[in-house]
């Protein structure tokens, strides 16, 4: 997928480091609040409120080093070539894994991520922990998700008396920084690394679509860095076409027609179902527009029902539809 521009990415990590520094050694907040401080009884059952301390106006890297619990995070930022931007502006919300959180990955995995050849992968992971704008705890628990600077969404859930971000438990909240806010998490959260083509092939419902993409010469488009939204017809959807249609479309002489049909199922950018409904229409790569509507409680694209939505890929998102839509 395409990461946000360099300045935004660097700003994100700046927010991450700055907010992290509000914690003292061992997870102790100035004023004596330990890492068990978290959500208020009004926000989530069985938890308490953390009162955020103001970030100290000192060098980010030095203060982080003094804090003692974000060494791996800072090493990762440096390996990703982002350490120099730790004083950039925000506002940003960061979900910051502690050293213990990184340790869960295993030392071999950490060492591998820190290698120069894995710099882009590491940057993708770090920006997956950052959201543009300030998102305090009260907003986190009142919404289902947020889009990270990585481009992919992170999900929020309140369960078992706690708050979770993509399965990682939030262990400290609302730590103020000059350029945003930080919530500390107990695990590293990982974005989807498979591209659109790989996700579709691994799903098992798109064998005909995969053949059509190959016949049309569009495989490279679905494996590239540019983010795309794909409205993917299942095998059953293709079988709704008149008898012999699929076989005809797969012939070399009909490649141009096939390309037109397939690109009519693709929109530039990463568009989630909620945004699609708000937009009501979108221009496809084929050039023609598609209509988005809610009918009888179901999301529809030109009359085709969406049976699964918001399937993440490293370079986009897939919405599964039950019919082939034609330009």
PLY file of the C-alpha trace (Angstrom):
ply
format ascii 1.0
element vertex 327
property float x
property float y
property float z
element edge 326
property int vertex1
property int vertex2
end_header
0.00 0.00 0.00
1.09 3.60 -0.32
2.13 5.12 2.99
1.24 8.71 3.80
3.76 11.29 2.65
7.05 11.42 4.49
6.25 14.55 6.46
3.03 13.10 7.81
4.72 9.81 8.66
7.50 11.58 10.51
5.00 13.73 12.35
3.19 10.59 13.42
6.28 9.13 15.00
7.02 12.45 16.60
3.67 12.21 18.33
4.42 8.64 19.33
7.70 9.47 20.97
6.63 12.73 22.57
3.51 11.24 24.12
5.42 8.19 25.30
7.80 10.38 27.23
5.00 11.48 29.55
5.51 8.16 31.31
8.37 7.79 33.71
10.57 4.71 34.26
8.66 1.51 34.81
5.37 2.95 33.60
4.98 5.38 36.50
3.26 8.62 35.60
4.36 11.84 37.30
2.16 12.15 40.32
2.35 8.45 41.23
-0.19 6.85 38.86
1.04 3.38 37.87
0.44 1.49 34.62
-2.73 0.01 36.08
-4.41 3.39 35.77
-6.73 3.39 32.83
-10.40 3.90 32.01
-12.97 5.60 34.22
-16.03 3.81 35.53
-18.07 6.04 33.23
-16.09 4.87 30.22
-15.58 1.14 30.74
-16.62 -1.20 33.58
-14.09 -2.10 36.24
-11.46 0.52 35.45
-10.28 3.87 36.71
-9.34 7.23 35.27
-5.79 8.31 34.47
-5.07 12.00 34.80
-2.63 12.96 32.03
0.49 14.90 32.85
1.82 17.58 30.60
4.73 16.54 28.43
8.08 17.86 29.60
9.76 20.29 27.24
12.98 18.36 26.68
14.60 16.51 23.82
12.35 13.62 22.81
15.00 10.97 22.27
16.84 11.79 25.50
13.65 11.82 27.55
12.48 8.56 26.00
15.83 7.02 26.85
15.45 8.25 30.43
11.93 6.77 30.65
13.41 3.33 30.13
10.40 1.48 28.70
10.37 2.52 25.05
13.88 1.50 24.00
12.67 -0.88 21.31
10.24 1.68 19.96
13.00 4.27 19.63
15.36 1.74 18.06
12.64 0.88 15.56
12.08 4.56 14.74
15.79 5.01 14.13
16.02 1.88 11.97
13.06 3.10 9.91
14.87 6.39 9.31
12.36 8.37 11.34
14.28 9.32 14.48
15.12 12.86 13.33
11.43 13.77 13.12
10.55 13.04 16.73
9.98 16.73 17.40
7.58 17.32 14.49
4.10 18.77 15.05
0.73 17.03 15.26
-1.89 16.64 16.57
-1.76 12.87 16.58
-3.02 9.93 18.59
-0.57 7.12 19.19
-1.03 3.62 20.53
2.43 2.95 21.94
3.75 -0.55 22.66
6.15 -0.86 25.61
9.39 -2.82 25.49
7.50 -5.73 27.02
4.96 -5.49 24.20
7.70 -5.69 21.57
9.29 -8.60 23.43
6.18 -10.67 22.75
7.16 -10.70 19.07
10.33 -12.61 19.89
13.88 -11.34 19.58
14.40 -12.95 16.17
11.41 -11.05 14.77
12.60 -7.78 16.28
16.11 -8.26 14.91
14.68 -9.01 11.48
12.51 -5.89 11.48
15.48 -3.72 12.39
17.42 -4.81 9.30
17.88 -2.12 6.61
16.16 -4.25 3.97
12.99 -4.29 6.11
12.86 -0.53 6.60
9.60 -0.07 4.66
7.90 -2.93 6.50
8.97 -1.46 9.82
7.68 1.99 8.87
4.34 0.42 7.90
4.07 -1.20 11.33
4.97 1.97 13.22
2.52 4.17 11.31
-0.20 1.56 11.96
0.01 2.66 15.60
-0.72 6.32 14.78
-3.96 8.15 13.99
-4.15 11.73 12.73
-5.80 14.12 15.19
-6.42 13.78 18.91
-8.50 10.77 19.93
-8.94 10.74 23.72
-10.10 7.67 25.60
-13.68 8.90 25.63
-13.75 8.87 21.83
-11.92 5.56 21.52
-14.58 3.74 23.50
-17.44 5.44 21.68
-16.34 4.46 18.18
-15.56 1.18 16.46
-12.44 2.06 14.51
-10.09 4.70 13.18
-7.89 4.97 10.11
-4.18 4.84 10.87
-1.46 6.74 9.02
-0.57 3.38 7.52
-3.87 3.62 5.63
-5.49 0.59 7.20
-8.10 0.79 9.94
-7.54 -0.23 13.54
-10.49 -1.61 15.49
-11.56 -0.71 19.03
-13.47 -3.00 21.40
-14.62 -2.73 24.99
-14.72 -6.17 26.60
-13.79 -7.98 29.81
-13.60 -4.69 31.69
-10.97 -3.26 29.37
-10.41 -1.58 26.03
-8.63 -3.33 23.17
-7.04 -2.02 19.98
-6.81 -4.79 17.38
-6.54 -7.27 20.26
-3.93 -5.30 22.21
-5.07 -4.19 25.66
-4.85 -0.49 26.52
-2.98 -0.24 29.83
-2.68 3.54 30.17
-4.63 6.36 28.55
-4.79 10.06 27.75
-1.12 10.87 28.25
-0.85 14.42 26.93
1.94 15.64 24.70
2.55 18.94 22.98
1.56 17.39 19.66
-1.13 14.90 20.63
-2.14 12.13 22.97
-0.88 8.62 23.68
-2.51 5.41 24.86
-0.09 2.69 25.96
-0.79 -0.86 24.74
0.51 -4.23 25.88
1.11 -5.74 22.42
2.39 -4.62 19.03
-0.46 -4.45 16.51
0.30 -5.56 12.98
-1.24 -4.41 9.69
-2.27 -6.75 6.88
0.77 -7.54 4.73
-0.92 -9.43 1.85
-1.88 -7.42 -1.21
-5.31 -7.43 -2.86
-4.51 -10.29 -5.21
-3.07 -12.43 -2.41
-6.03 -11.79 -0.10
-8.49 -12.66 -2.87
-6.65 -15.86 -3.81
-6.47 -16.95 -0.19
-10.20 -16.39 0.32
-11.32 -19.25 -1.94
-14.44 -17.53 -3.29
-12.81 -15.75 -6.22
-11.31 -18.39 -8.54
-13.16 -17.06 -11.61
-12.25 -13.48 -10.76
-8.61 -14.51 -10.42
-8.66 -16.12 -13.88
-10.31 -13.03 -15.34
-7.73 -10.71 -13.78
-4.90 -12.80 -15.21
-6.53 -12.98 -18.65
-6.99 -9.21 -18.65
-3.39 -8.57 -17.61
-4.42 -6.68 -14.48
-2.51 -8.67 -11.88
0.22 -6.03 -11.51
-2.39 -3.35 -10.78
-3.71 -5.35 -7.82
-0.26 -6.06 -6.43
1.17 -2.55 -6.71
1.57 0.14 -4.09
-1.28 2.40 -5.18
-4.28 1.86 -2.86
-7.43 0.53 -4.49
-10.95 -0.47 -3.50
-12.23 -3.64 -5.17
-15.88 -4.71 -5.36
-15.18 -8.40 -5.84
-17.80 -10.73 -7.36
-17.72 -14.27 -6.00
-17.69 -17.37 -8.20
-21.44 -17.63 -7.63
-21.83 -14.04 -8.80
-20.05 -14.80 -12.09
-22.22 -17.89 -12.58
-25.29 -15.64 -12.68
-24.13 -14.35 -16.08
-25.73 -15.95 -19.17
-24.33 -19.35 -20.14
-21.08 -19.10 -22.09
-20.39 -15.48 -21.10
-17.44 -16.28 -18.88
-15.80 -18.47 -21.51
-16.21 -15.75 -24.14
-14.79 -13.04 -21.92
-11.68 -15.10 -21.17
-10.75 -15.34 -24.86
-7.78 -13.16 -25.96
-9.85 -11.35 -28.59
-12.23 -10.13 -25.87
-9.53 -8.82 -23.56
-10.53 -5.16 -23.97
-14.12 -5.92 -23.00
-12.95 -7.94 -20.02
-10.65 -5.13 -18.89
-13.58 -2.71 -19.05
-15.75 -4.95 -16.90
-13.09 -5.65 -14.30
-11.93 -2.03 -13.95
-15.58 -1.06 -13.45
-15.30 -3.00 -10.17
-12.33 -0.95 -8.94
-12.13 2.52 -7.39
-8.94 4.42 -6.74
-8.03 4.84 -3.08
-9.00 2.95 0.04
-12.76 3.43 0.53
-14.46 1.71 3.45
-18.17 0.92 3.49
-19.05 3.87 5.71
-17.31 6.34 3.42
-18.86 4.70 0.35
-22.36 5.15 1.76
-21.65 8.79 2.56
-20.32 9.44 -0.95
-23.27 7.64 -2.64
-21.30 7.31 -5.86
-17.73 6.91 -7.07
-15.87 6.97 -10.36
-14.30 3.65 -11.28
-11.00 2.97 -13.04
-13.09 2.11 -16.10
-14.24 5.72 -16.12
-17.91 5.22 -15.41
-19.56 5.89 -12.04
-21.06 3.35 -9.64
-23.97 4.04 -7.32
-23.86 3.19 -3.63
-27.09 2.82 -1.69
-28.78 1.17 1.25
-31.80 -0.90 0.24
-33.82 -2.87 2.78
-30.94 -2.56 5.22
-28.34 -3.89 2.76
-25.45 -2.05 1.17
-25.68 -2.23 -2.61
-23.41 -1.30 -5.49
-25.43 -0.74 -8.68
-27.95 -3.24 -7.36
-25.37 -5.88 -6.39
-25.54 -6.65 -2.67
-22.40 -6.39 -0.56
-22.15 -9.67 1.36
-18.86 -8.88 3.15
-17.26 -5.49 3.54
-14.00 -3.90 4.62
-11.65 -6.82 4.02
-8.18 -5.35 4.52
-5.23 -5.74 2.18
-1.84 -4.08 2.30
-2.72 -1.98 -0.74
-6.45 -1.52 -0.41
-9.76 -2.91 0.71
-12.18 -5.50 -0.68
-15.98 -5.51 -0.58
-17.53 -8.80 -1.66
-20.60 -8.53 -3.94
-23.11 -11.13 -5.05
-23.42 -10.07 -8.71
-21.15 -8.87 -11.49
-21.81 -5.19 -12.23
-21.60 -4.12 -15.84
-20.61 -0.72 -17.26
0 1
1 2
2 3
3 4
4 5
5 6
6 7
7 8
8 9
9 10
10 11
11 12
12 13
13 14
14 15
15 16
16 17
17 18
18 19
19 20
20 21
21 22
22 23
23 24
24 25
25 26
26 27
27 28
28 29
29 30
30 31
31 32
32 33
33 34
34 35
35 36
36 37
37 38
38 39
39 40
40 41
41 42
42 43
43 44
44 45
45 46
46 47
47 48
48 49
49 50
50 51
51 52
52 53
53 54
54 55
55 56
56 57
57 58
58 59
59 60
60 61
61 62
62 63
63 64
64 65
65 66
66 67
67 68
68 69
69 70
70 71
71 72
72 73
73 74
74 75
75 76
76 77
77 78
78 79
79 80
80 81
81 82
82 83
83 84
84 85
85 86
86 87
87 88
88 89
89 90
90 91
91 92
92 93
93 94
94 95
95 96
96 97
97 98
98 99
99 100
100 101
101 102
102 103
103 104
104 105
105 106
106 107
107 108
108 109
109 110
110 111
111 112
112 113
113 114
114 115
115 116
116 117
117 118
118 119
119 120
120 121
121 122
122 123
123 124
124 125
125 126
126 127
127 128
128 129
129 130
130 131
131 132
132 133
133 134
134 135
135 136
136 137
137 138
138 139
139 140
140 141
141 142
142 143
143 144
144 145
145 146
146 147
147 148
148 149
149 150
150 151
151 152
152 153
153 154
154 155
155 156
156 157
157 158
158 159
159 160
160 161
161 162
162 163
163 164
164 165
165 166
166 167
167 168
168 169
169 170
170 171
171 172
172 173
173 174
174 175
175 176
176 177
177 178
178 179
179 180
180 181
181 182
182 183
183 184
184 185
185 186
186 187
187 188
188 189
189 190
190 191
191 192
192 193
193 194
194 195
195 196
196 197
197 198
198 199
199 200
200 201
201 202
202 203
203 204
204 205
205 206
206 207
207 208
208 209
209 210
210 211
211 212
212 213
213 214
214 215
215 216
216 217
217 218
218 219
219 220
220 221
221 222
222 223
223 224
224 225
225 226
226 227
227 228
228 229
229 230
230 231
231 232
232 233
233 234
234 235
235 236
236 237
237 238
238 239
239 240
240 241
241 242
242 243
243 244
244 245
245 246
246 247
247 248
248 249
249 250
250 251
251 252
252 253
253 254
254 255
255 256
256 257
257 258
258 259
259 260
260 261
261 262
262 263
263 264
264 265
265 266
266 267
267 268
268 269
269 270
270 271
271 272
272 273
273 274
274 275
275 276
276 277
277 278
278 279
279 280
280 281
281 282
282 283
283 284
284 285
285 286
286 287
287 288
288 289
289 290
290 291
291 292
292 293
293 294
294 295
295 296
296 297
297 298
298 299
299 300
300 301
301 302
302 303
303 304
304 305
305 306
306 307
307 308
308 309
309 310
310 311
311 312
312 313
313 314
314 315
315 316
316 317
317 318
318 319
319 320
320 321
321 322
322 323
323 324
324 325
325 326
